[in-house]
Amino acid sequence: MVTEPAAPFDLPIPVGAADIDEQGHVNNVVYLRWAQDAATAHWRALAPPEAQEHTGWVVLRHEIDYKAPAFLGDEVNARTWVGAARGAVFERHTEITRGPGREQLALARTLWCPVDPATGRPKRVGREVHALFSSVVTT
């Protein structure tokens, strides 16, 4: 078993008017969208074209802890990385921060499963793709 974490991927995100709720801050659901957007951008940035063509992803579980609100005009960053991978389940972490001091706004943990786009059935990814995203493997 290898235990060093996979390299993180950063996605800068400007907070727009559509992200704001009735309380005047970013709606909780938006943080979840940002976690998904960061995961998708990470996949598209690193996965070979053939893997992208033959692999889809579905969410099995989301967990999110909200630490501080974000507001219209804020520049936030979604940093994501893949943790442990067990069979066809990949654990992905996302930390959403604000500003140069990286004030923590939210922490998310999502369980993703790769699927065959033609059948929608779970599948395993090859070693090359696995190594790009997760250096933590458990059996």
N, C-alpha and C positions, 0 to 999 in steps of 0.2 A: 504494500500500500504506500502511495506517495502522499505526503501531507502538506506540501507547500501550496498556498492559494494560487489560483489562476490570476493572470494579469487583469486589472480592472479596465473598464471602458467608460469614458466620460461623454455625456451628451449634454451640452449647454442648452438651456430652455428659457426663452423669455416668457414671463407671465403676461397673458393677454386678457382682455375684457371678458371673453367667453369663459375664462377659468374662475371667475369671481362669483361667489354665492351671495345670498341675502345678508350674510354677516359682514360682507366687505372683504373677505379673504378668499384664498383659493379653496374651492370645494374639495372635500375629502376624496371624491371619486376621481378628481383630476390627478391626484398623486398616484393613484393606481394606473391611470392612463400613461402617465410619465414613466412608471416602472415598465410597462409593456412597450412603450416607444423605445426606451433605452435597450431593452432586450432585443427588440427587432433590429434596431440600428447596429447593435453589437454583432448579431448573426450575419447581417448583410455585409458588414465591414470585414469579417474574418472568414466566413465559410466559403469554400470554393463554389463556383457557379453550379457545378453538377450536384453538389450536396444541397444547395438551395432549391434546385429544380426538383429533387427527389425526396425532400424532407420538409414536412410541415411541423408545426408545434402547437400543442394545446395545453392549456393551464389545468392542472389538477387541484391546486390550492393556492390561495393568496393569504398572507398574514401581513398586516401593516401596523406600525406604531407611529402615531403622530406626535411630534415633539414641539413644533412651533409653527405658527401660521406664515404663509407667504402672501404677498399683496401685489396688486396691479403694478406693473413696471419693474418688479424684482427680476433679477437675473439669477436663475437657479441652475444647479447642475445635478444631473442624475448619473451617479457612478454605479456601475453594475459589474458583477463578476459571478462566475459559476463556481459553486462550492462542490459538495459531494455529488457524485453520480452513482446511482445504484441501478444496474440493469438499464431499463428504459426510462428512468426518472432522474431528472437533473434539477438540483437545488440551485436557484439563482437568488442572489442578494442584490438589493438596490438601496443606496443611500442618497437621499435628496438633501442638498445643502444650498446655502445662500452665501454669496459674497466671497471675498478673498480670505476671510477668516473661516470659511467653510462651516458656518453655523448649521447645525443639524436640524432639518425640518421634519424628516420622516425616514423610517427604516422599513424596508419591505423584504419579505422572504416569499418566494414563489416556487412551486414545484411544477416543472414543465415536463411534458412527455413528447418525444418525437413520434410523428405519425407518417404513414405512407399517404401522400396526397390523393392517390387514386382510390384507395380503399378506406381511408380514415382510421385504419387500424394501427396500434402501436408498433414501432419498429426500433431496432437498435441502430445507432450510428456507427460508422467505421472508426477505427483507431485514430486515423488522421484527424477527422473532425472532432472526435472526443478530446484529443490532445490539445487542440486549439482553444477549447473552452474550459476544460476542467482538468486540473492536475491532481485532483483528489478523487481517488477511486476506492469504493468499498464494495465488498461482495455480499 
